[in-house]
Amino acid sequence: MTSFVTHLEGAIDGTRLPADRIQTLHKDRPLWVRYDLAAVGRTLTKEILRDRPQTMWRYRELLPVPFEREPVSLGEGQTPLLACSRLAAKFGLEHLWIKDESHLPTGSFKSRGLAMAMTMAHHFGVRRVALPTAGNAGGAAAAYAARAGIEAYVFMPEDTPVVNVYECHLAGAKTFLVNGLITDCGRIVREGKQRLDWFDLSTLKEPYRIEGKKTMGLELAEQFDWNLPDVILYPTGGGTGLIGMWKAFQELTELGWLNGVKLPRMVSVQSTGCAPIATAFAADLRFAEPFANAVTIASGIRVPAAVGDFMILDAVRQSHGTALAVEESRIREWMRLVAASEGIAICPETGACIGALEQLTHSGWIRPDERVVVFNTGAAQKYVEALACELPRLNIKQPIDWDWLSEA
């Protein structure tokens, strides 16, 4: 046995598919990776895990990479879980943490998914990949493709944050700006598959990015000493992070590692500028309608149509969670609130989560004594457009007005 993977499974209807070859979609919908969890439980223990290096690859028995295969890695270490007492007090909470994914090699949680996806692409002999992206996935794909020696094509909306654009080019990816949305970029990738023989690495178009994102849930459970928070707030675009964490919690439950622990209520957060999942949740729909005229500074959640929409909504409902959209115009305000309160430079997507936290604590949906975790999915420094501001200036040729300076 070179891994504990037993098969792949169609998420839409449960159809069983072989895992020993490259797969994409089934009935135009994503696939799950399934494991022999009983065998995993006989092999892996918490004590064994405790002595392993603090990287995402410590969970190898619960990952699809064959044991003899060296991962395509840039050193994906465990990300910090930071207690935020001052921010908690602002919202009337006793226990609040931010899990800071900006510490990963490419500055965002995308390192987890793309490291896994590129490892499996390399394993199956893929030599060229392409993907649409509105932000951090492009930089991560470019970096891990370079690490694996795989040629990468990246298609980005022309208003993608400039740092994301530059990092793709820096890493050697063939990078193109498109005068449209991420869905338009996705169409180009689909149409180019036959012409340029690339593998479509789009979100959830292959089954392994979820498995990389799943390590966020495994890691969080370990950091909570095999307990879990009551509520997790997560920004949602394509949804692999939220879906992956929910899968992790279910697998840990089946392994018996959570000892009857109640699973967290998952909160899917979007902006009023792009809210297909929140809209579908409010309407009690399983599938989301494409969101028209999507506009938000939180580029990672500007996904007007997600192929895994039903998987996101299923996870939210199974967890007794919720999905909501917060006011687009206040995202910068919430980013600054966190940075000024706790020194944690959060991305705009996480700024939206702080807005959701404000809304849910005010309504009483989150109680003061509940343990809450907000995921910071990326570094604020990668969004220079969202950080732009007008600052007061001093003229060194004039006397300094100290009263003015103290009140500025």
Secondary structure as GFF3:
##gff-version 3
##sequence-region A 1 408
A	DSSP	beta_strand	5	10	.	.	.	ID=ss1
A	DSSP	beta_strand	16	17	.	.	.	ID=ss2
A	DSSP	beta_strand	31	35	.	.	.	ID=ss3
A	DSSP	alpha_helix	37	43	.	.	.	ID=ss4
A	DSSP	alpha_helix	46	50	.	.	.	ID=ss5
A	DSSP	three_ten_helix	56	62	.	.	.	ID=ss6
A	DSSP	beta_strand	81	83	.	.	.	ID=ss7
A	DSSP	alpha_helix	85	90	.	.	.	ID=ss8
A	DSSP	beta_strand	95	100	.	.	.	ID=ss9
A	DSSP	three_ten_helix	101	103	.	.	.	ID=ss10
A	DSSP	alpha_helix	110	123	.	.	.	ID=ss11
A	DSSP	beta_strand	128	132	.	.	.	ID=ss12
A	DSSP	alpha_helix	136	148	.	.	.	ID=ss13
A	DSSP	beta_strand	151	157	.	.	.	ID=ss14
A	DSSP	alpha_helix	162	170	.	.	.	ID=ss15
A	DSSP	beta_strand	174	178	.	.	.	ID=ss16
A	DSSP	alpha_helix	182	196	.	.	.	ID=ss17
A	DSSP	beta_strand	199	200	.	.	.	ID=ss18
A	DSSP	alpha_helix	209	223	.	.	.	ID=ss19
A	DSSP	beta_strand	231	235	.	.	.	ID=ss20
A	DSSP	alpha_helix	240	255	.	.	.	ID=ss21
A	DSSP	beta_strand	265	271	.	.	.	ID=ss22
A	DSSP	alpha_helix	276	282	.	.	.	ID=ss23
A	DSSP	three_ten_helix	299	301	.	.	.	ID=ss24
A	DSSP	alpha_helix	309	318	.	.	.	ID=ss25
A	DSSP	beta_strand	322	326	.	.	.	ID=ss26
A	DSSP	three_ten_helix	328	330	.	.	.	ID=ss27
A	DSSP	alpha_helix	331	342	.	.	.	ID=ss28
A	DSSP	alpha_helix	348	363	.	.	.	ID=ss29
A	DSSP	beta_strand	371	376	.	.	.	ID=ss30
A	DSSP	three_ten_helix	380	382	.	.	.	ID=ss31
A	DSSP	alpha_helix	384	387	.	.	.	ID=ss32
A	DSSP	alpha_helix	402	407	.	.	.	ID=ss33
###
